[in-house]
Amino acid sequence: MNRSNEGTPRRSIVSGADFLHLAIEEAPSGGKSEWLAQQIRLALADRRLPMGSRLPATRVLAGELGVSRGVVTEAYQRLAEDGYLDGRGRNGTIVVGAPAATAAAKPPPTLVGPPSPRSVFTAAPEADVFDLIRTARARIDFSPGLPDVAAFPRAAWLREERRVLDRLAASDLGYGDPRGTLALRVAVANWIARNRGIRADPGEVLVVAGTAQTLTLVGQVLRDDGISAVAIEDPGSLGARQHLRNCRLDTPPVAVDSEGVRVDELRATGAAAIFLTPAHQFPTGVVLRGSRRSELTHWASESGGLIIEDDYDAEHRYDRTPVPALRSVLANNVFYAGSVSKLLAPALRIGWVLAPPKYRDALLDAKRFADLGNAALPQLVLARFMESGALERQLRHLRRHHRRRRDTMVKAIAAHLPGATVHGAAAGLHLTITFEAGFADTDVAAAALARDVKVHPLSWHCQRPRQPGLVLGYAASPPTDISEGVATLGDVLRRMSASGT
Amino acid sequence: MNRSNEGTPRRSIVSGADFLHLAIEEAPSGGKSEWLAQQIRLALADRRLPMGSRLPATRVLAGELGVSRGVVTEAYQRLAEDGYLDGRGRNGTIVVGAPAATAAAKPPPTLVGPPSPRSVFTAAPEADVFDLIRTARARIDFSPGLPDVAAFPRAAWLREERRVLDRLAASDLGYGDPRGTLALRVAVANWIARNRGIRADPGEVLVVAGTAQTLTLVGQVLRDDGISAVAIEDPGSLGARQHLRNCRLDTPPVAVDSEGVRVDELRATGAAAIFLTPAHQFPTGVVLRGSRRSELTHWASESGGLIIEDDYDAEHRYDRTPVPALRSVLANNVFYAGSVSKLLAPALRIGWVLAPPKYRDALLDAKRFADLGNAALPQLVLARFMESGALERQLRHLRRHHRRRRDTMVKAIAAHLPGATVHGAAAGLHLTITFEAGFADTDVAAAALARDVKVHPLSWHCQRPRQPGLVLGYAASPPTDISEGVATLGDVLRRMSASGT
């Protein structure tokens, strides 16, 4: 093995000669590119190829291995798409990232890329906080909000895309209806009728680029209508709060207790609108039902109060009956926001919003100015997914997966964090734990990240001081990672308690 | 033939019995769905199936034809995707649109869907004007801004998408970098270096949902920086003006003459920024070169003036040398906006923007709040298109096509509109004609639309009164349509001149 670069953090030029001592005869005949990419990946993971090193030119390496240049180009391309290589013109192909290292070949701490675990959690979270935590490296990722994306139905998606491309009219490739394609609006109307108890005409459905866009568009429309504050659950989504604040809206906090949002507190704020997650409150997991739900309905009908209903993970439920959306009974007061981020993948950036009739035109104008409407092809593919039953099959599949992972996490918490209280595990993609401690949950999150486990501190999602806790997504992690990660959290908490920091 | 519905504009129920007298034995064995869809399409075009009529249930029709239900469902689905049918739950499948009718079976004028030709052009254009003109029906569409979307490389797109899906890491399906995927940012940096003379690091590239989104994001950022006006070329893009105004920016007009934008007028406005289309001015087609270009560069360097450079169709040139982007010499002053709308298809909604360094972070924040970043899959497919040379091949192919269409239109104008002056035909996807007339160009556009030819009146794109004219896109129309459409325009103008209206 050529180990001359091992442990060398500075930029160094890897010679084309004997590069990684590759034994091309081990490569399967139809899969040379994939084999080569895997060899380089291993070399990246164990730092034989450190950050900043330059790879041999494709022509050179191909000649050396006796393969076509395309084999090498494809391998490099694949690694570039994974974010490991950067192929800038005259500098050649440079290492810019690395897969998570295995324990045996763990890099020296100085090599762990930015941001440092501590830096993510020291300051108050700003606009880029979710980018920071996403790019922070950790082998086990309990960030909430992700379904099991590894289960994304790639083959079925491609199959439906082929059908869409086969049948598309050329005019569908031009500028389209900013509300979205008719096919998807029909499919969404049917989907929310079947799954969320909402009766809506396709003409009421506005297709958007996910709920983040919904929040910004609705925020603009409310601001333009003279509304200056949108109350927000406390605890409640930090991301939603940031989006609304960015629209120059105040976000007075309204407490959430075991029955859901405190409508008396909402009245006391005097806010004309509130952002809610009624089906599975984020992050506490409380369901808004019964008397609290009627109270809220009264508030809305009496005062003309507006509700932004973020129905982000309502389809994922395990041990409880479904809860119909508020929109199903309050069509004149509710902006209803849904998306496929938790059903298929956030990377699709497709969602939908139904506005109260009086705001429909303004919201359409806002969407038009935002981007002229979503891209057409993914909408048409998704429409086929929804109308063919494929999305319901995917959901059933995910539910089984997620439930197993949820069970694993609940068990692991009982074993490793006996003092913690679990909240909201009956549905969704995450649960929340709270615990007694003399230190901040941001410090716990930082210590966990330093030990390769990524979590959200509960305090990020709180506007008022509260018991420390962690928000733990389980849907995207395999059961072994869940057990191991929770064990690490238990160890982190024990050490911090012992040292009294 | 069952003609009981012919000419019946009211909603009527089509019985399942003998529906359209379909002769299933004529269908090819592997293509029954396509055959059925085509039969229904013909019936829609000649109004055997008028707007509002209900189609037989899929089960019923399948039984009648002796085919599997999937054959019928697929045919209906395809027509729904084309916007002709609407399959709402309990109402069954309803006719909501129709293909352009042939001359022989032209529907009575009352059946032509909204909006009416006159209504599109009577009032001053508002936010929805491009939706109105897009949904107005016309057999020949000279709306500017579309490449030949029928030439979209569907098979190649699907092939690259398969590769992307094969190789994607699961984490790429989660929430991503709001700047865009690294692969596409690298590809764009290479593309603009090769094609537009701009040297940029991939870290400077922000992937957006087309230039419409660029305008709104840049407008927000400038407004937040205390800038209250962005000057705009006159004539200049109505759409761009609407977007900037929507950001509460004034848009003082600056004249364009045969050398390009009048920099002396720009100085006189006192505006801190200007929106420009230097490579092929929209809509006049003038190229900003030589002394006018240096004047503009002086203005920018002296005053710190900002330029939004919309490089919307610079890659399409026929009879002239390429013009490097302003960004290539004014990186600190120019927001550079590009997109694939004119290279592949507007429906992809992918573009990019390079900001001056001082605005880069603010623009990234704006994009993050807008939608958390573009969808990942189409970005990765496009990156492969750009890096493999497929996009350059597509561009060469389009150039040949477009040049032929441009030539056809120029010839047809010489033949049918001898009094008109042609502007800006050396590049791009459209040309502009001006003419002497005692009537408004909006009336010409309305009369043309009533005769099945869709055009933009030049006055839409002017802030100050000016000679009447029309903006004519040629890239998306086959040559026969171009000749016929221009002949119709000639006839319309002659009649209007003769009647003195």
Interface residues (C-beta under 8 A of the other chain):
Chain A: Q77 R78 A80 E81 D82 G83 D86 G87 R88 G89 V96 A127 D128 F130 D131 R134 T135 G145 L146 V149 A150 F152 R154 A155 W157 L158 E161 R162 V164 L165 D166 R167 L168 A169 A170 S171 D172 L173 G174 Y175 G176 D177 P178 T181 L182 A183 V186 A189 N190 A193 D201 P202 V208 A209 G210 A212 Q213 T216 Q242 H243 N246 A345 P346 A347 L348 R349 I350 D365 R368 F369 A370 D371 L372 G373 N374 A375 A376 L377 P378 L380 A383 R384 E387 A476
Chain B: Q77 R78 A80 E81 D82 G83 D86 G87 R88 G89 V96 A127 D128 F130 D131 R134 T135 G145 L146 V149 A150 F152 R154 A155 W157 L158 E161 R162 V164 L165 D166 R167 L168 A169 A170 S171 D172 L173 G174 Y175 G176 D177 P178 T181 L182 A183 V186 A189 N190 A193 D201 P202 V208 A209 G210 A212 Q213 T216 Q242 H243 N246 A345 P346 A347 L348 R349 I350 D365 R368 F369 A370 D371 L372 G373 N374 A375 A376 L377 P378 L380 A383 R384 E387 A476
